[in-house]
Amino acid sequence: MPDRTDFSTIVFDVNETLLDIATLEPFFDRVFGNAAVLREWFPELILYSQTVTLSGLYAPFGDLAGGVLRMVGDNRNIAIQDSDVSELKSLIGSMPAHADVTPALTKLRDAGFTLVTLTNSAPSPAPTPLEKAGIAALFDHHFSVAEVGHFKPHPSTYQMVADRLGVDVSSLCMVACHIWDTIGAQSVGCRGAFIARPHNSILHVPGVPEPDYTSHDLAKLADQIIQAQKLTE
């Protein structure tokens, strides 16, 4: 853990970091007869979001989610219906928050940090997924990569947040359960905080930045950040 903190804004990933994608398992169990296919579909969704960005392309995250669902279905010789795609999109927009989210956000707000979200998902009409989860009001701002037309971890996504807030990227700390997200943020000068949700681990490779903070519990991760801030007071 670093011995000090010089950032004032904490940027949260949304899907899986704050909202529990495990609640999608019954859908995958119904469609594929195997709830574990969720863990095939979601990494593929991330892979192809990054692929379109590297290729200079862009499509809304929800459209990619449906397309990847159909692709996984083709791979498994299961016909995906339009109604299946619609159901998945609806479920994605209604995922609950993890139990440790509200306590962690409350601690960080009380400690004086600015809290914002940065999601690969496109903006949605009210009630938004975070509003449905009951945590939207705990944040000061909400940002979507749709504004720059690139998915995380493209550098422009993190720079966009800094620009919109009128701060330097070094004033940001990215919180995510996806190590590719913290790596991307740290590569442009942000701090990185990793929450180890199930099926997510740190990548240990020489020359690749590891998170400044890490925990299996978001409230404990918040405690680490707050304690580091106190060391500078």
Salt bridges, closest charged atoms under 4 A:
ASP6 OD2 - ARG4 NH1 3.41
ASP6 OD1 - ARG191 NH2 3.91
ASP13 OD1 - LYS152 NZ 2.81
ASP13 OD2 - HIS178 ND1 3.33
GLU16 OE2 - ARG39 NH1 2.70
GLU16 OE1 - HIS178 NE2 2.82
GLU40 OE1 - ARG76 NH2 2.80
ASP63 OD1 - LYS89 NZ 3.42
ASP82 OD1 - ARG70 NH2 2.60
ASP84 OD1 - ARG30 NH2 2.97
GLU87 OE1 - ARG30 NH2 2.69
ASP100 OD2 - ARG197 NH1 2.91
ASP140 OD1 - ARG109 NH1 3.84
GLU147 OE1 - ARG164 NH1 2.49
ASP181 OD2 - LYS152 NZ 2.79
GLU210 OE2 - HIS204 ND1 2.78
ASP223 OD1 - LYS107 NZ 2.96
